[in-house]
Amino acid sequence: MPRNYTKSEKQELEKLTTQQQLQGYFKKDAPSKITKLAVLFLIFIAGLVTGLLSSSSHRSTLTLQNYNNLYAAVKRGQTITTSTSSSASLRNNDNSLNFDCKNIDNLVHPKELNHNLSDEELLWRASMVPKVVEYPFKRVPKVAFMFLTRGPLPLLPLWERFFKGYEQYYSIYVHTIPGFVLEVSPDSVFFGRQIPSKEVSWGNVSLADAEKRLLANALLDFSNERFVLLSESCIPIYNFQTVYKYLTESTHTFVESYDDPTRFGRGRYDRHMRPSIMIDQWRKGAQWFEINRALGIEIISDYKYYDLFRKYCHPPCFPDEHYIPTYLNIFHAPFNSNRTLTKVDWSLGGPHPTTFVRDNITEGFIQNIRNNKKKCLYNSKSTTVCYLFARKFAPSALEPLLDLSLKVMGF
């Protein structure tokens, strides 16, 4: 009479039966089965090597814009596929991007400024710093001229004359209102130099956002070493050789940063910024700055202190006049000259400086700006060359400025 097994005994019998079957399978014709497994493994390896060799021979083009779009796409969860035309491509709803990892020039000197990065993604990308100190290419330090403007550049012909012949020593970046197209000829140095922009309102944090946006886009080019913020009403008062030498050989940055004890300085401080920013650290200065690459990376990487200005610096507090001067005073004061390179006339008072028109422009007027009566320090030595730029110039000033540029300004 068959024995009645308990549930646990039945499970043990099933395990033993399965083990015996597996042992029998491997004992039977074991050599032939091992041979089959080895053959299958060799076929797999051969396929893998073929695939790698095939993919390494693909020819494609990598641009910084493609890299940025790739990062953005991966963040959004889009897929990256390899097309049958032997080029890696990014598949999304509206475009297909090609890559060439062999071309380092496109990584370190982006030719195209247009991209679809958010500000957060842009600042992240621009904050990357190589660990290797030496550059794997011949690096000629460039000056990034960053124009913050509402629309047209009425003094553009003067700037084109200033830049002519020095293309390898500068970069140009233009931030306008969204949707505005800078109408210039294809052979202009300003052609294709607009960056993706956002609305800017005078007096609020959007103005400081635009400065960071310009700075971050300029930092994408690894050759840019010095960064100058300018407006559409600024002019150069020396030739390019003088400006380039002055900036690239300086051991300091040029950001006006001073302690103003009045209601226009300390009076704008908000105690909610404590303890990160104390009132004795609070500084004020002109919006128009000139900084080096290391400091530029520090500024675009800062969220902690910038968020305090976003929350608590509202009119009559203006972030563009206080954020960078205060940030430098707290962390990088020894490396700053505490002066601006852009001459402005505040003698008439009011919230805006004097605007110079056609009738103001004479040889003596420009010479007075260049030949500063007061001395300043440059690399710890006294000099009378304290300004390289000036503002605020109306469109009507263009013609007389062009007439005087060679004789007075040297270009």
Backbone hydrogen bonds, N-H to C=O, Kabsch-Sander energy under -0.5 kcal/mol:
donor,donor_aa,acceptor,acceptor_aa,energy
5,Y,3,R,-0.7
10,K,6,T,-2.0
11,Q,7,K,-1.8
12,E,8,S,-1.7
13,L,9,E,-2.1
14,E,10,K,-2.0
15,K,11,Q,-1.9
16,L,12,E,-2.2
17,T,13,L,-2.3
18,T,14,E,-2.2
19,Q,15,K,-2.2
20,Q,16,L,-2.2
21,Q,17,T,-2.1
22,L,18,T,-2.2
23,Q,19,Q,-2.4
24,G,20,Q,-2.2
25,Y,21,Q,-1.9
26,F,22,L,-2.1
27,K,23,Q,-1.9
28,K,24,G,-1.9
30,A,27,K,-1.0
33,K,29,D,-1.9
34,I,30,A,-2.2
35,T,31,P,-2.1
36,K,32,S,-2.1
37,L,33,K,-2.3
38,A,34,I,-2.3
39,V,35,T,-2.3
40,L,36,K,-2.4
41,F,37,L,-2.3
42,L,38,A,-2.3
43,I,39,V,-2.3
44,F,40,L,-2.2
45,I,41,F,-2.3
46,A,42,L,-2.4
47,G,43,I,-2.2
48,L,44,F,-2.1
49,V,45,I,-2.5
50,T,46,A,-2.2
51,G,47,G,-2.2
52,L,48,L,-2.1
53,L,49,V,-2.6
54,S,50,T,-2.3
55,S,51,G,-2.3
56,S,52,L,-2.0
57,S,53,L,-0.8
57,S,54,S,-0.7
58,H,55,S,-1.2
59,R,86,S,-0.7
62,L,99,F,-0.5
62,L,100,D,-0.6
63,T,61,T,-0.6
64,L,106,N,-0.8
67,Y,63,T,-2.3
68,N,64,L,-2.8
69,N,65,Q,-2.8
70,L,66,N,-2.6
71,Y,67,Y,-2.5
72,A,68,N,-2.5
73,A,69,N,-2.6
74,V,70,L,-2.7
75,K,71,Y,-2.2
76,R,72,A,-1.6
77,G,73,A,-0.6
77,G,74,V,-0.9
78,Q,73,A,-2.7
81,T,79,T,-0.5
81,T,89,S,-1.5
83,S,81,T,-0.5
83,S,87,S,-1.6
86,S,83,S,-0.9
89,S,81,T,-2.0
90,L,97,L,-0.8
91,R,79,T,-1.2
91,R,89,S,-0.6
92,N,90,L,-0.6
92,N,95,N,-1.1
97,L,90,L,-0.7
99,F,88,A,-0.6
103,N,100,D,-1.5
104,I,102,K,-1.1
106,N,103,N,-0.5
107,L,104,I,-0.9
108,V,104,I,-2.1
109,H,105,D,-2.4
122,L,118,S,-2.7
123,L,119,D,-2.7
124,W,120,E,-1.8
125,R,121,E,-2.5
126,A,122,L,-2.7
127,S,123,L,-1.2
128,M,125,R,-1.2
139,R,137,F,-0.7
140,V,138,K,-0.6
142,K,223,S,-2.8
143,V,169,Y,-2.0
144,A,142,K,-0.5
144,A,226,R,-3.4
145,F,143,V,-0.7
145,F,171,S,-3.1
146,M,144,A,-0.7
146,M,228,V,-3.1
147,F,145,F,-0.6
147,F,173,Y,-3.4
148,L,146,M,-0.6
148,L,230,L,-3.1
149,T,147,F,-0.7
149,T,175,H,-2.7
151,G,152,P,-0.5
155,L,232,E,-0.5
156,L,153,L,-2.0
158,L,155,L,-0.9
159,W,155,L,-1.5
160,E,156,L,-2.7
161,R,157,P,-1.7
162,F,158,L,-1.9
163,F,159,W,-2.4
164,K,160,E,-1.3
166,Y,163,F,-2.0
169,Y,166,Y,-2.2
170,Y,167,E,-0.8
171,S,143,V,-2.1
173,Y,145,F,-2.3
174,V,193,R,-2.3
175,H,147,F,-3.0
176,T,174,V,-0.6
177,I,150,R,-1.4
180,F,177,I,-1.8
182,L,180,F,-0.5
183,E,181,V,-0.7
184,V,182,L,-1.1
188,S,185,S,-2.1
191,F,188,S,-1.5
193,R,190,F,-1.6
195,I,174,V,-2.4
204,N,201,S,-1.5
207,L,204,N,-1.7
208,A,204,N,-0.6
209,D,205,V,-2.3
210,A,206,S,-1.9
211,E,207,L,-1.6
212,K,208,A,-2.2
213,R,209,D,-2.4
214,L,210,A,-2.5
215,L,211,E,-2.5
216,A,212,K,-2.8
217,N,213,R,-2.1
218,A,214,L,-2.2
219,L,215,L,-1.9
220,L,216,A,-0.8
220,L,217,N,-0.7
221,D,218,A,-1.2
222,F,108,V,-2.1
222,F,220,L,-0.7
223,S,108,V,-0.6
224,N,221,D,-1.4
225,E,142,K,-3.1
226,R,142,K,-1.6
227,F,291,I,-2.8
228,V,144,A,-2.9
229,L,289,F,-2.5
230,L,146,M,-3.2
230,L,228,V,-0.5
232,E,148,L,-0.6
234,C,231,S,-1.5
235,I,390,A,-2.4
237,I,388,L,-2.5
238,Y,388,L,-0.6
243,V,239,N,-2.1
244,Y,240,F,-3.1
245,K,241,Q,-2.2
246,Y,242,T,-2.3
247,L,243,V,-2.2
248,T,244,Y,-2.7
249,E,245,K,-1.6
250,S,247,L,-1.0
253,T,335,F,-2.3
254,F,290,E,-3.2
255,V,253,T,-0.5
258,Y,284,K,-2.5
260,D,258,Y,-0.7
265,G,262,T,-1.7
266,R,260,D,-2.8
267,G,262,T,-2.2
268,R,265,G,-1.9
269,Y,266,R,-1.5
271,R,269,Y,-0.5
273,M,270,D,-2.2
274,R,271,R,-1.6
276,S,273,M,-0.6
277,I,273,M,-2.1
281,Q,278,M,-1.7
282,W,278,M,-0.6
282,W,279,I,-0.7
284,K,258,Y,-2.4
285,G,321,E,-1.7
289,F,287,Q,-0.9
290,E,254,F,-1.4
291,I,227,F,-2.0
293,R,225,E,-1.5
296,G,292,N,-2.2
297,I,293,R,-2.2
298,E,294,A,-1.6
299,I,295,L,-2.3
300,I,296,G,-2.2
301,S,297,I,-1.3
302,D,298,E,-0.7
302,D,299,I,-0.8
307,D,303,Y,-2.5
308,L,304,K,-0.8
309,F,305,Y,-1.4
310,R,306,Y,-2.2
311,K,307,D,-1.9
312,Y,308,L,-2.6
313,C,309,F,-1.9
314,H,312,Y,-0.9
317,C,314,H,-2.8
321,E,318,F,-1.8
322,H,318,F,-0.8
322,H,319,P,-0.7
323,Y,319,P,-2.8
326,T,322,H,-2.3
327,Y,323,Y,-2.9
328,L,324,I,-2.6
329,N,325,P,-1.7
330,I,326,T,-1.9
331,F,327,Y,-2.1
332,H,328,L,-2.1
335,F,332,H,-1.4
336,N,333,A,-1.6
337,S,253,T,-2.4
343,K,341,L,-0.6
343,K,389,F,-2.9
346,W,344,V,-0.7
349,G,346,W,-1.8
354,T,345,D,-2.8
356,F,392,K,-3.4
360,N,357,V,-1.4
361,I,357,V,-0.7
361,I,358,R,-1.3
362,T,360,N,-0.9
366,I,362,T,-2.0
367,Q,363,E,-2.2
368,N,364,G,-2.1
369,I,365,F,-1.3
370,R,366,I,-2.2
371,N,367,Q,-3.2
372,N,370,R,-1.7
372,N,384,T,-0.8
376,C,383,T,-2.6
378,Y,381,K,-3.2
381,K,378,Y,-1.4
383,T,376,C,-2.5
386,C,384,T,-1.3
388,L,341,L,-2.2
389,F,341,L,-2.3
390,A,235,I,-2.0
391,R,343,K,-2.3
393,F,233,S,-1.9
394,A,356,F,-3.0
397,A,394,A,-2.0
398,L,395,P,-1.7
401,L,397,A,-1.8
402,L,398,L,-2.5
403,D,399,E,-1.9
404,L,400,P,-1.4
405,S,401,L,-1.4
406,L,402,L,-0.5
408,V,404,L,-3.1
409,M,404,L,-0.8
409,M,405,S,-1.0
410,G,405,S,-1.0
411,F,405,S,-1.6
